[in-house]
Amino acid sequence: MTPSLPARVAAEFLGTLVLVLAVVGSGIMASALSADRGVVLLGNTLSTILVLAVLIYLFLPLSGAHFNPVVTAVMAWEKTLSWFHAASFIPAQIAGGIAGALLANVVFDLPLVDLSTTDRVSAGTLMGEVIATAGLIMVIVVAVRRKQANVLAWLVPAWIGAAYFFTSSTSFANPAVTLGRMFSDTFAGISPASAPGFIVAQVVGAAGGVILAMIFAKRS
């Protein structure tokens, strides 16, 4: 039986919420446990990888487990999702991302809304976001075109986890996550002034990822 639209929207909201809760919360916890930024980044990365794998496994059959507006837009472009559904998913993802950051603040006894002061924009970080998002979209589209979406539960965490360390931006690769992370002035935060640049880079990267997928995977 095909899941109802409200159920699919709820899955995208909840999945994005938990993803951002894990990203922000693990950053807070790791920062409290170690002053070594490498150790903190490693803890943040491992938590993100593991929660992504679980969330994709749980929600892939229900909503496609996008948790990411650029992924949703690309799936609509690929005609595996209607634009009507995409227009319903994206606000839910953004709301979920913000709610996840707010919940992380509450869990760690921080102010509910604590706008980040971490400026992240530079030529290097923006290029990093283009690369991270392009790779993510290429992986997803290639898997979908090959009718192997079931492997995304490990491919997506593998790409994002690797890109945490080989991009200077630490691989946000997600506008909803970027917007959510504005609301926590902690290790994983990004200032409101930096967020627009990251989102533009993610959109550019997504377009690049679609082009790469066209080269490396034909439609079945």
N, CA and C of each residue as an Amber inpcrd file, in Angstrom:
protein
   660
   0.8430000  -1.1910000   0.0000000   0.0000000   0.0000000   0.0000000
   0.8820000   1.2470000   0.0000000   0.5650000   2.2020000  -0.8730000
   1.3420000   3.4290000  -0.9710000   1.0710000   4.3190000   0.2420000
   2.1260000   4.7930000   0.9160000   1.9320000   5.6590000   2.0890000
   1.2050000   6.9450000   1.7000000   0.4080000   7.4770000   2.6050000
  -0.3070000   8.7240000   2.3530000   0.6790000   9.8870000   2.3520000
   0.2640000  10.9890000   1.7210000   1.1230000  12.1770000   1.6980000
   1.4250000  12.6800000   3.1090000   0.4420000  12.7700000   4.0160000
   0.7840000  13.2190000   5.3780000   1.8270000  12.3250000   6.0570000
   1.7390000  11.0140000   5.8240000   2.7190000  10.1060000   6.4220000
   4.1070000  10.3480000   5.8420000   4.1770000  10.6020000   4.5550000
   5.4660000  10.8430000   3.9120000   6.0610000  12.1710000   4.3670000
   5.2290000  13.1880000   4.4830000   5.6930000  14.4890000   4.9630000
   6.1780000  14.3740000   6.4050000   5.4300000  13.6420000   7.2270000
   5.8350000  13.4410000   8.6220000   7.1790000  12.7250000   8.7020000
   7.4000000  11.7580000   7.8110000   8.6720000  11.0350000   7.7900000
   9.8270000  11.9720000   7.4460000   9.5980000  12.8730000   6.5040000
  10.6520000  13.8230000   6.1390000  10.9270000  14.8140000   7.2720000
   9.8750000  15.2380000   7.9410000  10.0510000  16.1380000   9.0900000
  10.8350000  15.4430000  10.1990000  10.3870000  14.2510000  10.5790000
  11.0150000  13.5430000  11.6920000  12.4430000  13.1300000  11.3500000
  12.6520000  12.6500000  10.1350000  13.9870000  12.2320000   9.7460000
  14.9750000  13.3840000   9.7700000  14.5620000  14.5460000   9.2580000
  15.4560000  15.7090000   9.2550000  15.6900000  16.2030000  10.6730000
  14.6440000  16.1660000  11.4880000  14.7870000  16.5670000  12.8960000
  15.8460000  15.7100000  13.5970000  15.7350000  14.4010000  13.4600000
  16.6680000  13.5130000  14.1450000  18.0830000  13.6680000  13.5860000
  18.1910000  13.8670000  12.2790000  19.5080000  14.0750000  11.6770000
  20.1890000  15.3000000  12.2690000  19.4870000  16.4260000  12.3440000
  20.0940000  17.6460000  12.8840000  20.3180000  17.5280000  14.3850000
  19.4090000  16.8740000  15.0900000  19.6180000  16.6050000  16.5120000
  20.9340000  15.8540000  16.7230000  21.1840000  14.8570000  15.8800000
  22.4250000  14.0740000  15.9930000  23.6480000  14.9060000  15.6500000
  23.5590000  15.6990000  14.5910000  24.7030000  16.5230000  14.1730000
  25.0480000  17.5520000  15.2460000  24.0570000  18.2870000  15.6970000
  24.3000000  19.3370000  16.6850000  24.5970000  18.7380000  18.0570000
  23.7990000  17.7680000  18.4640000  23.9800000  17.1710000  19.7800000
  25.3130000  16.4800000  19.9400000  25.7490000  15.7390000  18.9170000
  27.0470000  15.0640000  19.0280000  28.1870000  16.0710000  19.0450000
  28.0100000  17.1910000  18.3480000  29.0250000  18.2440000  18.4050000
  29.1400000  18.8400000  19.7960000  28.0000000  19.0480000  20.4420000
  28.0050000  19.5850000  21.8040000  28.6460000  18.5950000  22.7680000
  28.2310000  17.3370000  22.6790000  28.7680000  16.3100000  23.5700000
  30.2670000  16.1290000  23.3640000  30.7000000  16.0120000  22.1270000
  32.1240000  15.8040000  21.8470000  32.9610000  16.9880000  22.3210000
  32.4300000  18.2040000  22.1630000  33.1530000  19.3850000  22.6250000
  33.2980000  19.4020000  24.1390000  32.2870000  18.8790000  24.8300000
  32.3390000  18.8200000  26.2930000  33.3250000  17.7590000  26.7870000
  33.5580000  16.7320000  25.9750000  34.4090000  15.6220000  26.3910000
  35.8740000  15.8100000  26.0130000  36.1420000  16.6330000  24.9900000
  37.5140000  16.7820000  24.5170000  37.7610000  18.1980000  24.0120000
  38.9800000  18.6840000  24.2730000  39.3920000  19.9850000  23.7450000
  40.0820000  19.8310000  22.3980000  40.3150000  18.6050000  21.9750000
  40.9760000  18.3190000  20.7040000  39.9400000  18.3840000  19.5820000
  40.0750000  19.3590000  18.6850000  39.0640000  19.5580000  17.6420000
  39.0020000  18.3760000  16.6710000  40.1290000  17.6900000  16.5160000
  40.1100000  16.5010000  15.6730000  39.2470000  15.4030000  16.2620000
  39.3620000  15.2200000  17.5700000  38.5480000  14.2200000  18.2620000
  37.0750000  14.6190000  18.2130000  36.8210000  15.9100000  18.3910000
  35.4400000  16.4070000  18.3410000  34.8420000  16.1620000  16.9590000
  35.5960000  16.4780000  15.9100000  35.0950000  16.2630000  14.5500000
  34.8630000  14.7820000  14.2780000  35.7440000  13.9350000  14.7870000
  35.5750000  12.4940000  14.5870000  34.3000000  12.0000000  15.2660000
  34.0580000  12.4500000  16.4950000  32.8330000  12.0570000  17.1870000
  31.5940000  12.5470000  16.4570000  31.6510000  13.7760000  15.9750000
  30.5520000  14.3640000  15.2190000  30.2940000  13.5750000  13.9370000
  31.3610000  13.1920000  13.2770000  31.2560000  12.4370000  12.0310000
  30.6420000  11.0570000  12.2520000  31.1490000  10.3410000  13.2430000
  30.6490000   8.9860000  13.5110000  29.1700000   8.9940000  13.8550000
  28.7480000   9.9620000  14.6670000  27.3390000  10.0510000  15.0320000
  26.4760000  10.3150000  13.8050000  26.9460000  11.2070000  12.9390000
  26.1960000  11.5310000  11.7310000  26.0790000  10.3170000  10.8080000
  27.1910000   9.6080000  10.6090000  27.1830000   8.4180000   9.7520000
  26.1710000   7.3910000  10.2530000  26.2310000   7.1180000  11.5440000
  25.3820000   6.0620000  12.1000000  23.9080000   6.4360000  12.0510000
  23.5950000   7.6810000  12.4090000  22.1790000   8.0550000  12.4160000
  21.6320000   8.1210000  10.9940000  22.4490000   8.5410000  10.0380000
  21.9990000   8.5630000   8.6430000  21.6510000   7.1580000   8.1590000
  22.5080000   6.2010000   8.5020000  22.2500000   4.8220000   8.0810000
  20.9250000   4.3210000   8.6500000  20.6810000   4.5900000   9.9220000
  19.4390000   4.1500000  10.5610000  18.2330000   4.8430000   9.9410000
  18.3210000   6.1610000   9.7600000  17.1900000   6.9200000   9.2300000
  16.8460000   6.5090000   7.8050000  17.8570000   6.3030000   6.9830000
  17.5900000   5.8930000   5.6050000  16.9560000   4.5130000   5.5760000
  17.4590000   3.6110000   6.3950000  16.8560000   2.2720000   6.4730000
  15.3800000   2.3630000   6.8880000  15.0980000   3.1900000   7.8790000
  13.7330000   3.2810000   8.3950000  12.7690000   3.9390000   7.4170000
  13.1960000   5.0320000   6.7920000  12.2630000   5.8690000   6.0510000
  12.3510000   5.7530000   4.5320000  13.3400000   5.0280000   4.0130000
  13.4450000   4.8800000   2.5590000  12.1650000   4.3150000   1.9410000
  11.5460000   3.2800000   2.5230000  10.3130000   2.7500000   1.9080000
   9.1150000   3.6860000   2.0490000   9.1940000   4.6220000   2.9780000
   8.0470000   5.4860000   3.2530000   8.0820000   6.7580000   2.4140000
   9.1650000   7.5350000   2.5350000   9.2240000   8.8290000   1.8560000
  10.3710000   8.9480000   0.8610000  11.2360000   7.9380000   0.8390000
  12.4450000   8.0450000   0.0300000  13.6430000   8.4850000   0.8430000
  13.3880000   8.8940000   2.1020000  14.4570000   9.2840000   3.0380000
  15.3580000  10.3670000   2.4540000  14.7470000  11.4530000   1.9960000
  15.5310000  12.5480000   1.4370000  16.1930000  13.3810000   2.5350000
  15.3830000  13.9290000   3.4290000  15.8280000  14.7970000   4.5200000
  16.6640000  15.9750000   4.0090000  16.4230000  16.3960000   2.7790000
  17.3120000  17.3530000   2.1270000  16.5800000  17.9810000   0.9420000
  16.3600000  19.3010000   0.9580000  15.6150000  19.9290000  -0.1350000
  16.2320000  19.7450000  -1.5170000  17.5610000  19.7490000  -1.6230000
  18.1320000  19.5800000  -2.9600000  17.9470000  18.1520000  -3.4650000
  17.9730000  17.1760000  -2.5670000  17.6840000  15.7960000  -2.9760000
  16.2340000  15.6940000  -3.4580000  15.3170000  16.2960000  -2.7120000
  13.9050000  16.2710000  -3.1050000  13.7020000  16.9310000  -4.4640000
  14.3240000  18.0810000  -4.6840000  14.1830000  18.7710000  -5.9670000
  14.7450000  17.9270000  -7.1080000  15.8680000  17.2760000  -6.8620000
  16.4660000  16.4290000  -7.9010000  15.5890000  15.2130000  -8.1780000
  15.0030000  14.6180000  -7.1520000  14.1040000  13.4760000  -7.3750000
  12.8630000  13.9000000  -8.1670000  12.3920000  15.1220000  -7.9450000
  11.2860000  15.6290000  -8.7560000  11.7410000  15.8330000 -10.2010000
  12.9290000  16.3530000 -10.3820000  13.5050000  16.5210000 -11.7240000
  13.6490000  15.1660000 -12.4230000  14.0270000  14.1530000 -11.6550000
  14.1930000  12.8000000 -12.1910000  12.8540000  12.0850000 -12.4030000
  11.7730000  12.7280000 -11.9830000  10.4120000  12.2000000 -12.1350000
  10.1520000  10.9440000 -11.3040000  10.8990000  10.8050000 -10.2010000
  10.5790000   9.7450000  -9.2550000   9.6920000  10.2710000  -8.1360000
   9.4080000  11.5720000  -8.1720000   8.5730000  12.2530000  -7.1820000
   7.8610000  13.3900000  -7.8920000   6.5970000  13.6090000  -7.5790000
   5.8850000  14.7210000  -8.2180000   6.3500000  16.0460000  -7.6070000
   6.2360000  17.1060000  -8.3880000   6.6010000  18.4250000  -7.8670000
   5.6510000  18.8460000  -6.7400000   4.4120000  18.3600000  -6.7780000
   3.4790000  18.6340000  -5.6890000   3.9960000  18.0300000  -4.3750000
   4.4440000  16.7910000  -4.4490000   4.9960000  16.1520000  -3.2580000
   6.2750000  16.8580000  -2.8140000   7.0970000  17.2530000  -3.7820000
   8.3310000  17.9640000  -3.4490000   8.0260000  19.2610000  -2.6950000
   7.0060000  19.9590000  -3.1580000   6.6300000  21.2210000  -2.5020000
   6.1030000  20.9910000  -1.0880000   5.6380000  19.7820000  -0.8040000
   5.1910000  19.4400000   0.5490000   6.3620000  18.9810000   1.4210000
   7.3170000  18.2770000   0.8080000   8.4550000  17.7570000   1.5650000
   9.3800000  18.8640000   2.0570000   9.6750000  19.8400000   1.1850000
  10.7380000  20.8090000   1.4910000  10.4370000  21.6430000   2.7340000
   9.2340000  22.2030000   2.8960000   8.9630000  22.9340000   4.1450000
   9.0760000  22.0460000   5.3850000   8.6660000  20.7760000   5.2410000
   8.7660000  19.8440000   6.3740000  10.2200000  19.5940000   6.7410000
  11.0730000  19.4780000   5.7370000  12.5020000  19.2740000   5.9870000
  13.1180000  20.4840000   6.6920000  12.7760000  21.6680000   6.2230000
  13.3180000  22.8830000   6.8390000  12.8360000  23.0090000   8.2860000
  11.5410000  22.7800000   8.4920000  10.9980000  22.8340000   9.8580000
  11.6480000  21.7770000  10.7410000  11.8560000  20.5790000  10.2010000
  12.5000000  19.5200000  10.9590000  13.9290000  19.8650000  11.3240000
  14.6580000  20.4760000  10.3910000  16.0340000  20.8700000  10.6670000
  16.1240000  21.8790000  11.7930000  15.2520000  22.8630000  11.7630000
  15.2500000  23.8800000  12.8250000  14.8390000  23.2610000  14.1540000
  13.8080000  22.4210000  14.1180000  13.3420000  21.7690000  15.3530000
  14.4270000  20.8830000  15.9490000  15.2000000  20.2090000  15.0990000
  16.2730000  19.3470000  15.5930000  17.3460000  20.1260000  16.3260000
  17.7110000  21.2990000  15.7940000  18.7170000  22.1350000  16.4570000
  18.1900000  22.6780000  17.7830000  16.9260000  23.1090000  17.7850000
  16.3310000  23.6200000  19.0210000  16.2670000  22.5310000  20.0830000
  15.9080000  21.3140000  19.6600000  15.8340000  20.1990000  20.5980000
  17.2060000  19.8570000  21.1620000  18.2370000  19.9110000  20.3240000
  19.5980000  19.6660000  20.8090000  19.9870000  20.6970000  21.8640000
  19.6180000  21.9570000  21.6390000  19.8980000  22.9900000  22.6440000
  19.2390000  22.6540000  23.9750000  17.9950000  22.2390000  23.9190000
  17.2510000  21.9080000  25.1360000  17.8670000  20.7000000  25.8440000
  18.2160000  19.6750000  25.0720000  18.7860000  18.4490000  25.6470000
  20.0650000  18.7490000  26.4310000  20.8410000  19.7170000  25.9580000
  22.1070000  20.0340000  26.6150000  22.0240000  21.3050000  27.4700000
  20.7880000  21.6680000  27.8770000  20.5730000  22.7750000  28.8040000
  21.1330000  24.1050000  28.2980000  21.0060000  24.3280000  27.0110000
  21.4020000  25.5890000  26.4010000  20.1470000  26.3900000  26.0800000
  20.2880000  27.6820000  25.8040000  19.0960000  28.4550000  25.4100000
  18.3920000  27.8260000  24.2070000  17.0850000  27.8530000  24.2270000
  16.3080000  27.2380000  23.1520000  16.7570000  27.7550000  21.7850000
  16.8130000  29.0650000  21.6390000  17.2800000  29.6840000  20.3950000
  18.5750000  30.4150000  20.7020000  19.6520000  29.9740000  20.0650000
  20.9750000  30.5450000  20.3170000  21.6870000  30.6560000  18.9720000
  21.4380000  31.7510000  18.2610000  21.9580000  31.8910000  16.9030000
  23.4750000  31.7720000  16.8740000  23.9530000  31.0110000  15.9180000
  25.3810000  30.7430000  15.8220000  26.1670000  31.9960000  15.4310000
  27.3640000  32.0840000  15.9380000  28.2760000  33.1780000  15.5800000
  29.4640000  32.6490000  14.7670000  29.3840000  31.3960000  14.3280000
  30.5000000  30.7870000  13.5960000  30.4200000  31.1210000  12.1140000
  31.3190000  31.9920000  11.6670000  31.3810000  32.3380000  10.2440000
  32.1840000  31.2650000   9.5140000  31.6150000  30.7230000   8.4510000
  32.2500000  29.6070000   7.7410000  32.5600000  29.8970000   6.2780000
  32.1170000  31.0280000   5.7620000  32.2560000  31.2700000   4.3310000
  33.6820000  31.6750000   3.9610000  34.2180000  30.9500000   2.9950000
  35.4730000  31.3030000   2.3310000  35.4220000  30.6480000   0.9630000
  36.3540000  30.9800000   0.0990000  36.3740000  30.3390000  -1.2230000
  36.5010000  28.8280000  -1.0730000  37.3130000  28.3980000  -0.1160000
  37.5360000  26.9720000   0.0860000  36.3080000  26.2470000   0.6000000
  35.6340000  26.8370000   1.5900000  34.4590000  26.1470000   2.1430000
  33.3140000  26.1010000   1.1410000  33.1500000  27.1560000   0.3560000
  32.0890000  27.1380000  -0.6540000  32.3800000  26.0940000  -1.7300000
  33.6390000  25.9870000  -2.1370000  33.9980000  24.9400000  -3.0860000
  33.7770000  23.5650000  -2.4640000  34.0900000  23.4460000  -1.1730000
  33.8500000  22.1940000  -0.4750000  32.3830000  21.8050000  -0.4970000
  31.4930000  22.7770000  -0.3070000  30.0620000  22.4830000  -0.3490000
  29.5930000  22.0830000  -1.7460000  30.1500000  22.7070000  -2.7640000
  29.8220000  22.3080000  -4.1360000  30.2200000  20.8560000  -4.3620000
  31.4320000  20.5060000  -3.9490000  31.9350000  19.1410000  -4.1590000
  31.1340000  18.1270000  -3.3440000  30.9090000  18.4460000  -2.0640000
  30.1850000  17.5100000  -1.1980000  28.7690000  17.2550000  -1.7100000
  28.0900000  18.3170000  -2.1350000  26.7110000  18.1620000  -2.6090000
  26.6720000  17.4790000  -3.9680000  27.6000000  17.8130000  -4.8390000
  27.6470000  17.1570000  -6.1520000  27.8520000  15.6560000  -6.0020000
  28.7700000  15.2680000  -5.1260000  29.0090000  13.8450000  -4.9090000
  27.8030000  13.1410000  -4.3310000  27.1510000  13.7940000  -3.3760000
  25.9590000  13.2170000  -2.7590000  24.8730000  12.9750000  -3.7960000
  24.6000000  13.9860000  -4.6070000  23.5440000  13.8640000  -5.6120000
  23.9140000  12.8220000  -6.6630000  25.1760000  12.7880000  -7.0760000
  25.5900000  11.7880000  -8.0560000  25.3680000  10.3800000  -7.5130000
  25.7600000  10.1410000  -6.2710000  25.5920000   8.8250000  -5.6580000
  24.1150000   8.4270000  -5.6360000  23.2550000   9.3530000  -5.2060000
  21.8310000   9.0390000  -5.0870000  21.2000000   8.7830000  -6.4450000
  21.4670000   9.6650000  -7.4030000  20.8320000   9.5250000  -8.7200000
  21.3230000   8.2660000  -9.4340000  22.6070000   7.9750000  -9.3470000
  23.1320000   6.7630000  -9.9750000  22.4710000   5.5260000  -9.3750000
  22.3590000   5.4910000  -8.0480000  21.7300000   4.3340000  -7.3990000
  20.2660000   4.1930000  -7.8010000  19.5550000   5.3060000  -7.8590000
  18.1350000   5.2670000  -8.2280000  17.9670000   4.8300000  -9.6830000
  18.7960000   5.3750000 -10.5770000  18.6860000   5.0010000 -11.9920000
  19.0350000   3.5310000 -12.2160000  19.9210000   3.0030000 -11.3960000
  20.2870000   1.5880000 -11.5090000  19.3110000   0.6850000 -10.7450000
  18.2800000   1.2960000 -10.1860000  17.2840000   0.5660000  -9.3980000
  17.9290000  -0.1680000  -8.2240000  18.8650000   0.5200000  -7.5690000
  19.5700000  -0.0280000  -6.4190000  19.4610000   0.9180000  -5.2150000
  18.2910000   1.5190000  -5.0460000  18.1100000   2.4790000  -3.9620000
  18.3540000   1.8650000  -2.5920000  18.2180000   0.5490000  -2.4870000
  18.4250000  -0.1060000  -1.1920000  19.8460000   0.0620000  -0.6700000
  20.8120000   0.3310000  -1.5520000  22.2010000   0.4760000  -1.0990000
  22.4780000   1.8810000  -0.5480000  21.5100000   2.7830000  -0.6680000
  21.7340000   4.1560000  -0.2030000  21.9020000   4.2480000   1.3100000
  21.4050000   3.2450000   2.0480000  21.5450000   3.2680000   3.5070000
  23.0050000   3.2060000   3.9450000  23.8780000   2.7330000   3.0710000
  25.3050000   2.7920000   3.4240000  26.0900000   3.7140000   2.4970000
  25.6360000   3.9040000   1.2430000  26.3640000   4.7820000   0.3370000
  26.3190000   6.2400000   0.7920000  25.1360000   6.7150000   1.1790000
  25.0110000   8.1140000   1.5960000  25.8220000   8.4000000   2.8650000
  25.6910000   7.5910000   3.9350000  26.5450000   7.8360000   5.1060000
  28.0330000   7.7460000   4.7800000  28.4050000   6.8340000   3.8900000
  29.8190000   6.7000000   3.5250000  30.3260000   7.9700000   2.8560000
  29.5410000   8.5180000   1.9320000  29.9760000   9.7360000   1.2440000
  30.0420000  10.9210000   2.2150000  28.9790000  11.1160000   2.9850000
  28.9380000  12.2570000   3.9020000  30.0430000  12.1410000   4.9470000
  30.2500000  10.9460000   5.4920000  31.3000000  10.7650000   6.4900000
  32.6750000  11.0490000   5.9370000  32.9510000  10.5710000   4.7230000
  34.2400000  10.8520000   4.0990000  34.4090000  12.3420000   3.8360000
  33.3250000  12.9790000   3.3380000  33.4100000  14.3980000   2.9850000
  33.5520000  15.3020000   4.2020000  33.1680000  14.8240000   5.3910000
  33.4310000  15.5800000   6.6180000  34.9180000  15.9030000   6.7190000
  35.7520000  14.9630000   6.2530000  37.1910000  15.1090000   6.4230000
  37.9310000  15.5870000   5.1790000  37.3730000  15.3790000   3.9690000
  38.1320000  15.8530000   2.8090000  37.6250000  17.1740000   2.2410000
  36.6080000  17.7900000   2.8780000  36.2060000  19.1470000   2.5090000
  36.3940000  20.0770000   3.6990000  36.7950000  21.3060000   3.4250000
  37.0090000  22.2740000   4.5000000  35.7030000  22.7360000   5.1280000
  34.5860000  22.5090000   4.4340000  33.2760000  22.9210000   4.9540000
  32.6860000  21.9000000   5.9090000  33.2860000  20.7110000   5.9840000
  32.7880000  19.5460000   6.7320000  31.4410000  19.0480000   6.2000000
  31.2120000  19.2690000   4.9190000  30.1300000  18.5830000   4.2060000
  28.7430000  18.7690000   4.8120000  28.2330000  20.0130000   4.8210000
  26.8320000  20.2150000   5.1880000  25.9450000  19.5640000   4.1180000
  26.1320000  19.9780000   2.8480000  25.4910000  19.3690000   1.6760000
  23.9680000  19.2880000   1.7790000  23.3510000  20.2260000   2.5080000
  21.9210000  20.1110000   2.7800000  21.3850000  21.4540000   3.2620000
  20.5310000  22.1270000   2.4740000  20.0000000  23.4200000   2.9180000
  19.1970000  23.3660000   4.2130000  18.4280000  22.2880000   4.4290000
  17.6300000  22.1900000   5.6580000  18.5340000  22.0450000   6.8840000
  19.5840000  21.2480000   6.7490000  20.5520000  21.0950000   7.8430000
  21.2820000  22.4140000   8.0760000  21.6300000  23.1010000   7.0000000
  22.3180000  24.3940000   7.1220000  21.4520000  25.3900000   7.8860000
  20.1870000  25.5000000   7.5150000  19.2850000  26.4300000   8.1990000
  19.1020000  26.0360000   9.6610000  18.9720000  24.7400000   9.9320000
  18.8250000  24.2970000  11.3100000  20.0320000  24.6450000  12.1560000
  21.2220000  24.4500000  11.6080000  22.4490000  24.6630000  12.3720000
  22.7110000  26.1300000  12.6920000  21.9510000  27.0500000  12.0800000
  22.0480000  28.4630000  12.4570000  21.5700000  28.7060000  13.8790000
  20.7280000  27.8150000  14.3940000  20.0340000  28.0650000  15.6530000
  20.7470000  27.4990000  16.8840000  22.0040000  27.0930000  16.7100000
  22.7720000  26.5930000  17.8540000  24.1970000  27.1280000  17.7790000
  24.5800000  27.9310000  18.7550000  25.9240000  28.5240000  18.7590000
  26.8970000  27.5500000  19.4130000  27.0870000  26.4180000  18.7390000
  27.9170000  25.3400000  19.2580000  28.8520000  24.8660000  18.1410000
  29.5310000  23.7700000  18.3660000  30.5310000  23.2740000  17.4230000
  29.9920000  23.1540000  16.0000000  28.7780000  22.6750000  15.8380000
  28.2080000  22.4280000  14.5070000  27.4960000  23.6400000  13.9220000
  27.4830000  24.7450000  14.6160000  26.7060000  25.9070000  14.1720000
  27.2880000  26.6060000  12.9560000  26.4420000  27.3850000  12.3150000
  26.8500000  28.2470000  11.2040000  26.0960000  29.5600000  11.3440000
  26.7820000  30.6660000  11.1890000  26.1390000  31.9590000  11.3930000
  25.1080000  32.2360000  10.3030000  24.0630000  32.9950000  10.6250000
  23.0770000  33.3600000   9.6030000  23.6940000  34.0560000   8.4010000
  24.7900000  34.7830000   8.6120000  25.4440000  35.4620000   7.4880000
  26.1230000  34.4820000   6.5480000  26.5450000  33.3250000   7.0740000
  27.2410000  32.3290000   6.2450000  26.2910000  31.3770000   5.5350000
  25.0980000  31.2010000   6.0780000  24.1770000  30.1990000   5.5420000
  23.7900000  30.4220000   4.0720000  23.4730000  31.6520000   3.6440000
  23.0750000  31.8230000   2.2390000  24.1500000  31.3680000   1.2490000
  25.4020000  31.6800000   1.5330000  26.4800000  31.2520000   0.6490000
  26.5720000  29.7480000   0.5640000  26.4150000  29.0720000   1.7030000
  26.4460000  27.6090000   1.7160000  25.2900000  27.0390000   0.8970000
  24.1100000  27.6260000   1.0420000  22.9400000  27.0980000   0.3240000
  23.0960000  27.2780000  -1.1820000  23.6070000  28.4390000  -1.6010000
  23.8550000  28.6420000  -3.0370000  24.8570000  27.6160000  -3.5470000
  25.9200000  27.3750000  -2.7810000  26.9210000  26.3800000  -3.1810000
  26.3070000  24.9870000  -3.2670000  25.3860000  24.6730000  -2.3720000
  24.7230000  23.3670000  -2.3930000  23.8440000  23.2120000  -3.6300000
  23.1520000  24.2640000  -4.0020000  22.3060000  24.2160000  -5.2050000
  23.1800000  24.0310000  -6.4470000  24.2820000  24.7600000  -6.5140000
  25.2110000  24.6090000  -7.6420000  25.7650000  23.1890000  -7.6690000
  26.1400000  22.6760000  -6.4960000  26.6540000  21.3160000  -6.4130000
  25.6280000  20.2830000  -6.8510000  24.3670000  20.5020000  -6.4690000
  23.3090000  19.5670000  -6.8620000  23.1690000  19.5090000  -8.3800000
  23.2210000  20.6680000  -9.0200000  23.1470000  20.7000000 -10.4850000
  24.3250000  19.9520000 -11.0940000  25.5010000  20.1530000 -10.5090000
  26.6710000  19.4350000 -10.9840000  26.5450000  17.9350000 -10.7890000
  25.9470000  17.5330000  -9.6710000  25.7440000  16.1140000  -9.3990000
  24.8220000  15.4530000 -10.4080000  23.7880000  16.1770000 -10.8200000
  22.8710000  15.6450000 -11.8390000  23.6120000  15.4450000 -13.1570000
  24.4490000  16.4090000 -13.5230000  25.2240000  16.2870000 -14.7680000
  26.1650000  15.0820000 -14.6960000  26.8360000  14.9140000 -13.5610000
  27.7330000  13.7650000 -13.3990000  26.9610000  12.4490000 -13.4900000
  25.7630000  12.4180000 -12.8870000  24.9550000  11.1990000 -12.9350000
  24.5320000  10.8760000 -14.3630000  24.2600000  11.9020000 -15.1540000
  23.9020000  11.6710000 -16.5550000  25.0470000  11.0000000 -17.3050000
  26.2680000  11.3180000 -16.8990000  27.4400000  10.7400000 -17.5590000
  27.6610000   9.2940000 -17.1210000  27.4850000   9.0440000 -15.8180000
  27.8780000   7.7550000 -15.2710000  26.7500000   6.7300000 -15.1560000
  25.5180000   7.1450000 -15.3460000  24.4140000   6.1790000 -15.2480000
  23.3020000   6.5730000 -16.1890000  22.9330000   5.6790000 -17.0530000
  21.8090000   5.9120000 -17.9580000  20.5290000   5.4600000 -17.2860000
  19.4250000   6.0430000 -17.7080000  18.1210000   5.6030000 -17.2040000
  17.8750000   4.1690000 -17.6390000  17.2260000   3.4060000 -16.7290000
  16.8990000   2.0120000 -17.0760000  15.7480000   1.9940000 -18.0640000
